[in-house]
Amino acid sequence: MDNQHVVQALQHLLGTTYDKTTKSTVTELTGRTRVVGPNDITTREFDLQRVHVRVGAQGRIEAITFG
């Protein structure tokens, strides 16, 4: 699944509240095992297979990015 398909598969998560099940949901829907949520520690290496779940101040998912 390329990144464009990942964004399409996760579109329904935008605007929802990030919780402890979000990372497992992303992995289940996309097959990607490298999922980074808010406050997760990650390396600075550039990896287009890594999915970043960007969350706003109110805890709602605002974007899905890669790298």
C-alpha positions in Angstrom: 0.0 0.0 0.0 1.6 3.3 -1.1 1.3 6.5 1.0 -1.6 7.8 -1.0 -3.6 4.7 -0.3 -2.7 4.9 3.4 -4.1 8.4 3.6 -7.3 7.3 1.9 -7.6 4.3 4.2 -7.2 6.5 7.3 -9.3 9.5 6.1 -12.1 8.5 8.4 -9.9 9.0 11.4 -9.4 12.7 10.8 -11.2 14.8 13.4 -11.6 11.8 15.8 -10.0 11.6 19.2 -6.6 9.9 19.4 -6.7 7.1 22.0 -4.7 4.0 22.9 -6.2 1.9 20.1 -5.4 4.4 17.3 -1.9 3.0 16.5 -3.2 -0.6 16.3 -6.1 0.6 14.1 -3.6 2.2 11.7 -1.5 -0.9 11.6 -4.5 -3.1 11.0 -5.8 -0.9 8.2 -2.5 -0.3 6.4 -0.1 -3.1 7.3 2.4 -0.5 8.5 4.1 -1.4 11.8 5.9 1.9 12.3 3.2 4.2 13.6 4.1 7.3 15.6 1.5 9.1 17.7 1.7 12.2 19.9 4.4 12.2 22.6 6.0 9.1 21.0 9.8 9.1 20.8 11.2 8.5 17.4 14.4 8.7 15.5 15.3 11.4 13.0 15.9 9.0 10.2 13.7 9.6 7.1 11.4 6.6 6.5 8.5 7.1 4.1 7.0 3.8 5.5 6.6 5.4 8.9 3.2 6.8 9.6 2.9 9.9 11.8 -0.5 10.6 13.4 -0.6 14.4 14.0 -2.8 15.5 16.9 -4.0 18.9 17.8 -4.3 20.6 21.2 -7.8 19.1 21.8 -6.5 15.5 21.2 -8.2 15.2 17.8 -6.3 13.7 14.8 -5.5 16.5 12.4 -3.2 14.9 9.8 -1.5 11.7 8.6 2.1 12.3 7.4 5.1 10.2 6.5 8.8 10.3 7.1 
